[in-house]
Amino acid sequence: MVATRPLDLIEGDDALPDAADVVVIGAGMVGVAAAYALAKAGHSVALLEKGVVAGEQSSRNWGWCRTLNRDEREIPLMQHSQELWDRLPEEIGADMGMRRNGLVYVTKDPKQLAEWQAWLDKAQPYQVQARIIGAEEAKRLTPGNAQDWIGGVVSPRDGRAEPAMAAPALAKGARARGATLHQNCAVRGLDTTGGRISGVFTEKGRIRTQAVIVAAGAWASMFLRRHGFDMPQSSVHSTVFATTPAKQVSTGPLLTPDFILTPRLDGGYLVAAKARGRLELTPAGIRYARQFLPALRKNWKVVELRLGRSFLEGPDALHGRWSFDRPTVFERMRVLEARPKSSIVQPALDAIVAAYPELAGIQAARLWAGWIDSTPDAVPVISAVEGMPGLVVAAGFSGHGFGIGPGAGRLAADLVTGAPPVVDPAPFALARFFDGSRVRAPTGI
């Protein structure tokens, strides 16, 4: 078993443009989608990535593209994203791995079933295609599983895509529309003139621009702080692994009390074990502790708090006011790596085989981990930054960014160009954390 994950590597552009209508910082799913939307609309756009396309969380996630159990503030944007997931492969002429085979959640816990029903009640105004199922249907939808479920919830129009394929394929599509892509090219900071953006400083030179989208994932808050803007953000460590090819026991993602299975196109499964996520104590965490306290109280049983390397290095560490004309942490840490928690593997495999005896012999093929950039209410920030005209941030997706990424990128593109927003952007405003509003607890997961 190797501690890595597959990723489609693609070519970029060598020479920086002198100028661009919009510069997008970060080539994860959201940044790539923003670049594609901008290029499709006829804007010149430079997409800049300190490492490689999808090198961080966009290739380390479960691949789920779901409306089911999302926070209700995200539902309209996710519904638009699903339209894009259906349309984009034909537009760009490439498979992104999207398969709408449905999602199934099953449980033995009446409290859990009641929570899913409560979510469905709140989601009714959005005409979400999901429904509660009883014990008999739950058993039918998990053939071969020997456990006795009391019921569950099914969302037949949801699905999953391939994290290794999706963002790279869309990045190719953006280049085909005229965007330039610059990998291994860190953005060190913004150039401003008269209180407005006039360019970006990169390790390879300056690009003139009056509009920037910061889609930098876990690095977004640190980047904004260097320019005097606050965004409460914290990173949670999570481990997943991929299995060897095995018999298909579920055509779509399956959530059970003991494990989460996602079928892969290679015939294996992506497995997320029911383990505690790790939240490391960091300077950024201390800075935003007040905003995160309600979420920490709610999730205390599923979060492991500890002191680790993140206190001294990475996006949550203290980096101060670095210079734009010398190498920065972005060059030193091209890819934000996390050491996977290998202890989760065997218990998860044992639980899978206990539930599905026909999967005896299944093994872990690859193991990896990532840092999930989170906000206090687990809802992303897709917002103009007050005090800096032309600056938009799209980050803090709290583990939900891959599936919602196409729509989120489109919304960020609308905000930076002044186009009519594809959905109401108010729920994603950065100002919600500073205007005295009570931080709302998420209504889904």
C-alpha positions as CSV (number, residue, x, y, z in Angstrom):
1,M,0.0,0.0,0.0
2,V,1.4,3.4,-1.0
3,A,0.6,6.7,0.7
4,T,-0.5,8.6,-2.4
5,R,-3.5,9.1,-4.6
6,P,-3.9,9.2,-8.4
7,L,-4.0,12.5,-10.2
8,D,-4.2,13.4,-13.9
9,L,-1.3,15.7,-14.6
10,I,-1.7,18.2,-17.3
11,E,0.4,20.7,-19.2
12,G,0.3,24.4,-18.5
13,D,1.6,27.6,-20.0
14,D,5.2,28.7,-19.6
15,A,5.1,32.5,-20.2
16,L,3.0,34.7,-17.9
17,P,0.7,37.1,-19.7
18,D,1.5,40.8,-19.2
19,A,-2.1,41.4,-18.2
20,A,-5.4,39.6,-17.7
21,D,-9.0,40.7,-17.0
22,V,-9.1,38.4,-14.0
23,V,-6.4,36.4,-12.1
24,V,-7.6,33.3,-10.3
25,I,-5.4,32.1,-7.5
26,G,-5.7,28.4,-6.9
27,A,-6.4,25.6,-9.4
28,G,-8.5,23.3,-7.3
29,M,-12.1,22.5,-8.4
30,V,-13.5,25.9,-7.5
31,G,-10.6,27.9,-9.1
32,V,-10.7,25.9,-12.3
33,A,-14.4,26.2,-12.6
34,A,-14.2,30.0,-12.1
35,A,-11.5,30.2,-14.8
36,Y,-13.6,28.1,-17.2
37,A,-16.7,30.3,-16.6
38,L,-14.7,33.5,-17.1
39,A,-13.0,32.2,-20.3
40,K,-16.3,30.9,-21.7
41,A,-17.8,34.4,-21.1
42,G,-15.0,36.0,-23.1
43,H,-12.8,37.3,-20.4
44,S,-9.0,36.9,-20.4
45,V,-8.0,34.9,-17.4
46,A,-4.8,33.7,-15.9
47,L,-5.1,30.7,-13.6
48,L,-2.2,30.5,-11.1
49,E,-1.3,27.5,-9.0
50,K,1.7,27.2,-6.6
51,G,1.7,23.4,-7.2
52,V,-0.3,21.4,-9.7
53,V,-3.9,21.4,-10.7
54,A,-6.0,19.7,-8.0
55,G,-2.8,18.9,-6.0
56,E,-4.5,19.4,-2.6
57,Q,-8.0,18.8,-1.4
58,S,-9.6,18.6,-4.8
59,S,-8.0,15.3,-5.5
60,R,-8.2,14.0,-1.8
61,N,-12.0,14.1,-1.3
62,W,-14.8,11.5,-1.6
63,G,-15.9,12.7,-5.0
64,W,-19.5,13.1,-3.9
65,C,-21.8,15.4,-5.9
66,R,-24.8,15.6,-3.6
67,T,-27.7,17.7,-2.7
68,L,-28.7,15.3,0.1
69,N,-28.1,16.5,3.6
70,R,-26.5,19.7,2.6
71,D,-26.9,22.9,4.5
72,E,-30.1,24.5,3.1
73,R,-28.1,27.6,2.3
74,E,-26.0,25.6,-0.2
75,I,-28.9,23.7,-1.9
76,P,-29.6,26.2,-4.7
77,L,-25.9,26.4,-5.6
78,M,-25.6,22.7,-5.5
79,Q,-28.6,22.3,-7.8
80,H,-26.9,24.6,-10.3
81,S,-23.7,22.6,-9.9
82,Q,-25.5,19.4,-10.7
83,E,-26.7,21.0,-14.0
84,L,-23.1,21.9,-14.7
85,W,-21.8,18.4,-13.9
86,D,-24.3,17.1,-16.5
87,R,-23.4,19.6,-19.1
88,L,-19.6,20.2,-18.7
89,P,-18.3,16.9,-20.0
90,E,-20.0,17.4,-23.4
91,E,-18.8,21.1,-23.5
92,I,-15.2,20.2,-22.8
93,G,-15.2,16.9,-24.6
94,A,-13.8,15.0,-21.6
95,D,-15.1,12.6,-19.0
96,M,-15.0,14.0,-15.5
97,G,-16.0,10.7,-13.9
98,M,-19.5,11.9,-13.0
99,R,-22.1,9.1,-12.5
100,R,-25.5,9.9,-11.2
101,N,-26.1,6.5,-9.5
102,G,-27.8,7.9,-6.4
103,L,-26.8,8.1,-2.7
104,V,-28.0,5.7,0.0
105,Y,-27.7,6.3,3.7
106,V,-28.8,3.6,6.1
107,T,-29.0,3.4,9.9
108,K,-30.0,1.4,13.0
109,D,-30.5,4.6,15.0
110,P,-34.0,6.2,15.3
111,K,-32.4,9.5,16.3
112,Q,-30.4,9.5,13.0
113,L,-33.4,8.7,11.0
114,A,-35.3,11.5,12.7
115,E,-32.5,14.0,11.8
116,W,-32.6,12.9,8.1
117,Q,-36.4,13.5,8.2
118,A,-35.9,16.9,9.7
119,W,-33.5,17.8,6.9
120,L,-36.0,16.6,4.3
121,D,-38.7,18.8,5.9
122,K,-36.4,21.9,5.6
123,A,-35.4,21.0,2.0
124,Q,-39.0,20.7,0.8
125,P,-39.1,24.2,-0.7
126,Y,-36.2,23.4,-3.0
127,Q,-38.0,20.3,-4.5
128,V,-35.0,18.1,-3.6
129,Q,-35.5,14.5,-5.0
130,A,-34.8,12.6,-1.8
131,R,-37.0,10.5,0.5
132,I,-36.9,8.5,3.7
133,I,-37.0,4.7,3.2
134,G,-38.1,1.9,5.5
135,A,-36.3,-1.2,6.7
136,E,-37.4,-3.4,3.8
137,E,-36.2,-0.9,1.1
138,A,-33.0,-0.2,3.0
139,K,-32.3,-3.9,2.9
140,R,-33.1,-4.1,-0.8
141,L,-30.8,-1.2,-1.6
142,T,-27.8,-2.8,0.3
143,P,-27.9,-6.3,-1.3
144,G,-25.5,-8.7,0.4
145,N,-25.3,-6.7,3.6
146,A,-26.1,-8.9,6.6
147,Q,-27.1,-6.1,9.0
148,D,-30.6,-5.1,10.0
149,W,-31.5,-1.5,9.2
150,I,-34.5,0.4,10.5
151,G,-34.4,2.6,7.5
152,G,-32.5,5.3,5.7
153,V,-32.7,8.0,3.1
154,V,-32.1,7.8,-0.6
155,S,-31.3,10.5,-3.2
156,P,-31.6,8.9,-6.6
157,R,-30.3,11.9,-8.6
158,D,-27.2,12.5,-6.7
159,G,-23.9,10.8,-7.6
160,R,-20.1,11.0,-7.6
161,A,-17.3,12.0,-9.9
162,E,-13.6,11.2,-10.0
163,P,-11.4,13.6,-8.0
164,A,-8.3,12.6,-10.0
165,M,-10.0,13.5,-13.3
166,A,-12.5,16.3,-12.8
167,A,-10.5,19.4,-12.1
168,P,-7.7,18.6,-14.6
169,A,-10.2,17.9,-17.3
170,L,-12.0,21.2,-16.6
171,A,-8.6,23.0,-16.5
172,K,-8.0,21.7,-20.0
173,G,-11.4,23.0,-21.0
174,A,-10.6,26.4,-19.6
175,R,-7.3,26.5,-21.6
176,A,-9.2,25.5,-24.8
177,R,-11.4,28.6,-24.2
178,G,-8.4,30.9,-23.9
179,A,-7.4,30.9,-20.3
180,T,-3.8,30.5,-19.4
181,L,-2.7,28.0,-16.8
182,H,0.5,28.5,-14.7
183,Q,1.5,25.7,-12.4
184,N,4.4,25.8,-10.0
185,C,3.8,29.6,-10.0
186,A,3.0,30.9,-6.5
187,V,1.2,34.2,-6.1
188,R,3.0,36.1,-3.4
189,G,0.6,39.0,-3.0
190,L,-1.6,41.7,-4.5
191,D,-0.4,45.0,-6.0
192,T,-2.6,47.9,-5.3
193,T,-2.9,51.5,-6.5
194,G,-5.2,54.0,-4.9
195,G,-7.0,51.3,-2.8
196,R,-7.7,49.1,-5.8
197,I,-6.1,46.0,-7.3
198,S,-3.7,46.8,-10.0
199,G,-1.9,43.5,-10.3
200,V,-0.5,40.4,-8.6
201,F,3.0,39.6,-7.7
202,T,4.1,36.0,-8.6
203,E,7.4,34.2,-8.2
204,K,7.8,34.5,-12.0
205,G,6.8,38.2,-12.3
206,R,3.9,40.6,-12.1
207,I,0.6,40.4,-14.0
208,R,-1.5,43.5,-14.4
209,T,-5.1,43.0,-13.5
210,Q,-8.0,44.8,-11.7
211,A,-9.8,41.7,-10.6
212,V,-8.7,38.7,-8.5
213,I,-10.4,35.6,-7.3
214,V,-8.8,33.9,-4.3
215,A,-9.7,30.2,-4.6
216,A,-6.8,29.1,-2.5
217,G,-8.4,26.5,-0.3
218,A,-6.8,26.2,3.1
219,W,-4.4,29.0,2.2
220,A,-7.1,31.6,1.6
221,S,-7.3,33.1,5.1
222,M,-3.6,33.5,5.4
223,F,-3.3,35.2,2.0
224,L,-6.1,37.6,2.9
225,R,-4.6,38.4,6.4
226,R,-1.4,39.6,4.7
227,H,-3.5,42.3,3.0
228,G,-5.4,43.2,6.2
229,F,-8.6,41.2,5.7
230,D,-9.9,38.6,8.1
231,M,-11.6,35.3,7.2
232,P,-12.2,32.8,10.0
233,Q,-10.9,29.5,8.6
234,S,-9.5,26.3,10.2
235,S,-8.3,23.0,8.7
236,V,-9.3,19.5,9.8
237,H,-7.1,16.5,9.0
238,S,-8.9,13.6,7.3
239,T,-7.7,10.2,6.0
240,V,-9.3,8.1,3.2
241,F,-8.1,5.1,1.2
242,A,-8.8,3.3,-2.0
243,T,-9.2,-0.4,-2.3
244,T,-8.3,-3.0,-4.8
245,P,-11.0,-3.9,-7.4
246,A,-13.8,-5.9,-5.8
247,K,-17.3,-7.1,-6.5
248,Q,-19.8,-4.2,-6.8
249,V,-22.1,-4.1,-3.8
250,S,-23.4,-0.6,-4.4
251,T,-23.7,1.3,-7.7
252,G,-23.4,4.7,-5.9
253,P,-22.0,6.0,-2.6
254,L,-23.2,4.3,0.5
255,L,-23.1,5.6,4.0
256,T,-23.5,3.2,6.9
257,P,-22.9,3.6,10.7
258,D,-19.5,2.0,10.4
259,F,-18.0,3.0,7.0
260,I,-18.6,5.0,3.8
261,L,-18.1,3.3,0.4
262,T,-17.8,5.1,-2.9
263,P,-17.5,3.1,-6.1
264,R,-14.6,4.1,-8.3
265,L,-14.3,3.7,-12.1
266,D,-11.3,1.4,-11.6
267,G,-13.6,-1.2,-9.9
268,G,-12.4,-0.5,-6.4
269,Y,-13.9,1.7,-3.7
270,L,-13.0,4.8,-1.9
271,V,-13.4,4.3,1.8
272,A,-13.9,6.8,4.6
273,A,-13.8,5.3,8.0
274,K,-15.9,6.4,10.9
275,A,-12.9,8.0,12.7
276,R,-12.3,11.3,14.5
277,G,-11.1,14.1,12.4
278,R,-7.9,15.8,13.7
279,L,-8.0,19.5,14.5
280,E,-4.5,20.8,15.4
281,L,-4.0,23.8,17.7
282,T,-2.6,26.7,15.5
283,P,-2.1,30.4,15.7
284,A,-5.0,30.9,13.2
285,G,-7.2,28.6,15.3
286,I,-6.5,30.7,18.4
287,R,-7.2,33.8,16.4
288,Y,-10.6,32.6,15.3
289,A,-11.5,30.5,18.4
290,R,-14.5,32.6,19.4
291,Q,-16.2,32.1,16.0
292,F,-15.4,28.3,15.9
293,L,-16.5,27.6,19.5
294,P,-20.1,26.7,18.7
295,A,-19.1,24.2,15.9
296,L,-16.4,22.7,18.2
297,R,-18.9,22.1,20.9
298,K,-21.3,20.4,18.5
299,N,-18.7,18.2,17.0
300,W,-16.5,17.6,20.1
301,K,-17.1,13.8,20.0
302,V,-15.9,13.4,16.4
303,V,-12.9,15.8,16.5
304,E,-9.5,15.0,18.0
305,L,-7.7,18.2,19.2
306,R,-3.9,18.1,19.4
307,L,-0.7,20.1,18.9
308,G,1.1,19.3,15.7
309,R,3.3,20.5,12.8
310,S,0.5,22.9,11.7
311,F,1.4,25.3,14.6
312,L,4.7,26.1,13.0
313,E,4.2,25.5,9.2
314,G,1.4,25.6,6.7
315,P,-1.6,27.8,6.1
316,D,-2.7,28.0,9.8
317,A,0.8,29.0,11.1
318,L,2.0,32.5,11.9
319,H,3.8,33.9,8.8
320,G,3.5,37.7,9.4
321,R,3.9,40.3,6.7
322,W,6.1,38.5,4.2
323,S,7.8,40.3,1.3
324,F,6.5,40.0,-2.2
325,D,10.0,40.1,-3.8
326,R,11.5,37.0,-2.0
327,P,10.4,33.3,-1.8
328,T,7.5,32.7,0.5
329,V,5.8,29.8,2.3
330,F,3.9,29.2,-1.0
331,E,7.1,28.2,-2.7
332,R,8.4,26.2,0.2
333,M,5.1,24.2,0.4
334,R,4.0,23.6,-3.1
335,V,1.5,20.9,-2.0
336,L,0.0,20.9,1.5
337,E,0.6,17.3,2.5
338,A,-0.9,15.5,5.5
339,R,0.4,12.3,7.0
340,P,-2.4,9.7,6.6
341,K,-3.7,7.9,9.7
342,S,-2.9,4.3,8.7
343,S,-4.5,2.9,11.9
344,I,-8.0,3.4,10.3
345,V,-7.4,1.0,7.5
346,Q,-7.7,-2.5,9.0
347,P,-10.7,-1.7,11.3
348,A,-12.5,-0.3,8.2
349,L,-11.7,-3.3,6.1
350,D,-12.9,-5.6,8.9
351,A,-16.2,-3.7,9.2
352,I,-16.7,-3.9,5.4
353,V,-16.1,-7.6,5.2
354,A,-18.3,-8.2,8.3
355,A,-21.1,-6.4,6.5
356,Y,-20.3,-7.9,3.1
357,P,-18.8,-11.4,3.5
358,E,-18.5,-11.6,-0.3
359,L,-15.9,-8.9,-0.2
360,A,-13.5,-11.1,1.8
361,G,-10.0,-10.5,0.5
362,I,-10.5,-6.8,-0.4
363,Q,-7.4,-4.8,0.4
364,A,-6.3,-1.2,0.6
365,A,-4.4,-0.1,-2.5
366,R,-3.6,3.6,-1.7
367,L,-3.9,5.7,1.4
368,W,-3.8,9.5,1.7
369,A,-4.9,12.4,3.8
370,G,-5.9,16.0,3.3
371,W,-6.6,19.2,5.1
372,I,-10.3,20.2,4.9
373,D,-10.6,24.0,5.0
374,S,-13.6,24.9,7.2
375,T,-15.6,27.9,8.3
376,P,-17.4,28.3,11.6
377,D,-20.8,27.5,10.1
378,A,-19.5,24.9,7.6
379,V,-20.8,27.0,4.7
380,P,-18.3,28.5,2.2
381,V,-17.3,32.1,1.7
382,I,-18.0,33.2,-1.9
383,S,-17.9,36.9,-1.6
384,A,-16.5,40.2,-2.5
385,V,-14.0,41.5,0.1
386,E,-15.2,44.8,1.5
387,G,-12.5,47.4,1.3
388,M,-10.8,46.1,-1.8
389,P,-12.7,46.6,-5.1
390,G,-12.1,43.8,-7.5
391,L,-11.2,41.2,-4.9
392,V,-13.4,38.0,-4.5
393,V,-12.7,35.1,-2.2
394,A,-14.1,31.6,-2.8
395,A,-12.9,29.2,0.0
396,G,-13.8,27.5,3.3
397,F,-15.9,24.8,1.7
398,S,-15.7,22.6,4.8
399,G,-15.4,19.3,2.9
400,H,-18.2,20.1,0.5
401,G,-16.3,21.9,-2.2
402,F,-15.7,19.3,-4.8
403,G,-19.4,18.6,-5.7
404,I,-20.5,22.2,-5.4
405,G,-17.3,23.4,-7.1
406,P,-18.7,24.0,-10.6
407,G,-21.4,26.3,-9.3
408,A,-19.2,28.0,-6.8
409,G,-16.7,28.8,-9.5
410,R,-19.5,30.2,-11.6
411,L,-20.8,32.4,-8.7
412,A,-17.3,33.7,-8.0
413,A,-16.9,34.6,-11.7
414,D,-20.2,36.4,-11.6
415,L,-19.2,38.4,-8.5
416,V,-15.9,39.5,-9.9
417,T,-17.2,40.6,-13.2
418,G,-20.5,42.1,-12.0
419,A,-22.6,39.7,-14.0
420,P,-26.0,38.7,-12.5
421,P,-25.2,36.1,-9.9
422,V,-26.3,32.6,-10.8
423,V,-27.8,32.2,-7.3
424,D,-28.3,34.6,-4.4
425,P,-24.8,35.2,-3.0
426,A,-26.0,36.6,0.4
427,P,-25.7,33.3,2.4
428,F,-22.0,33.1,1.4
429,A,-21.0,36.7,2.3
430,L,-17.7,37.1,4.3
431,A,-19.4,39.8,6.3
432,R,-21.7,37.4,8.1
433,F,-18.9,36.6,10.5
434,F,-18.3,40.2,11.5
435,D,-21.6,42.0,11.3
436,G,-22.9,40.8,14.7
437,S,-25.0,38.0,13.2
438,R,-25.2,34.8,15.2
439,V,-23.2,32.0,13.6
440,R,-25.7,29.5,12.3
441,A,-25.2,25.9,12.9
442,P,-25.2,23.8,9.6
443,T,-28.5,22.0,8.9
444,G,-26.8,19.1,7.0
445,I,-23.5,17.4,7.0
